[in-house]
């Protein structure tokens, strides 16, 4: 068993079913015992004095793995709260909600990954665990042959989701402050929800309906770990197309889509137009900068030039790009605030959005609640939600390519490619390297036939070089990609099949 391979940045992930399973009940039992030891050390209290909440998404392997994890903690004397089907943000909120104040929380999820995968996200009241914490936790699990039973902790079935949902309902009621029907501020608003057969179905009956919203046409609300309808990922074109179709078919005012554990979200306007990636970042930034003028917005590295102009020129804020990875952008926002630079929003184009007012927790349901507040206000004032981002300049073309790195030392080869490209871009006509991108190499392409930019970086976890290209002219992405292909052909160990080539000119 190679315990280190279970680490996925600040999470644990592995194969949970089939002959090659790495995340088995025995492994989870040891991880539970190790988390009890780790948490007792951090809290300065014996494990018998700790309370930890545990929840899961809809994956088929969730119940068995969750049972084993709780057994591992209970064997160490921890009092365990079994939340059952839950969302990742709700797990964190159990550590800061009065009356619960859990010492720690664990969510079993693998986000949008295939059904055979599963994993864990860990929290304390200080936020999610960092990469170094997960490394230490897995090392402890490897040393722990069986959880040491210093006592027997109770496992208590607990419905926390109604508490978490009630927090969202209160947030929206206060935010809209409807003068005529304050308890049902979404009365007359038709909202379609796509939960992707994950854990987000609660948003319909526990949040929207108590607020008076019409939820006809909502789809895939039933938890199903096979994810039979579409990839449960707000970034996936099929998922967004499905939601857009539902909004148009049912003539809804708004559409919402969650990933399986509800820490990410995207939306669709009444016209069927998608609000995700740069448009979602722009909308969140517009709301935050209206409340906190001049604040910094931290995003991942692949956001567009048009977004930067919108945040800094139209909104008067500061756009700070940083490395991909939701923990990376959140930690960068925390660092800036600690150094005295006000930052109220950290957001990835993937849909992870963390607001300072909400503990810098990446919470898809909280972001959606803020969007619904703005939607209700806009309708009352005769505006559209999209009016907030009317000034956003969007590219004519935008595409992401993924270049597999076939070499055994994929990280080494990827680094050499990026370094060589950085040097080459200096001499390429019309190209210039954009400084301070924090990962990979970003190049501005000023050639009249290209008019755009690209970013080549090494994936956080996979042997892949993701390549993002945007252009302000038709055909620009193809021309930029073709120039890059000619450069990359000099390197052995790269699979360039997905890139533009002369035959597709």
Secondary structure, 3 states (H helix, E strand, C coil): CCHHHHEECCEEEEECCCCCCCCCHHHHHHHHHHHHHHHHHHHCCCHHHCEEEEEECCCCCHHHHHHHHHHHHHHECCEEEEEEECCHHHHHHCCCCCCCCCCEEEEECCCCCCCCEEEEEEEECCEECCHHHHHHHHHHHHHCCCCCCCECCCEEECCCHHHHHHHHHHHHHHHHCCCCCHHHCCCCCEEEEECCCCCCCHHHHHHHHHHCCECCCCECCCCCCCCCCCCCCCCCHHHHHHHHHHHHHCCCCEEEEECCCCCEEEEEECCCCEECCHHHHHHHHHHHHHHCCCCEEEECCCCCHHHHHHHHHHCCCEEEECCCCHHHHHHHHHHHHHCCCCEEEEECCCCEEEEHHHCCEECHHHHHHHHHHHHHHHHHCCCCHHHHHCCCCCCCEEEEEEEEECCCCHHHHHHHHHHHHHHHHHHCCCEEEECCCCCCEEEEECCCCCCEEEEEEECCCCCEEEEEEEECCCCHHHHHHHHHHHHHCCCCCEECCCCCCHHHC
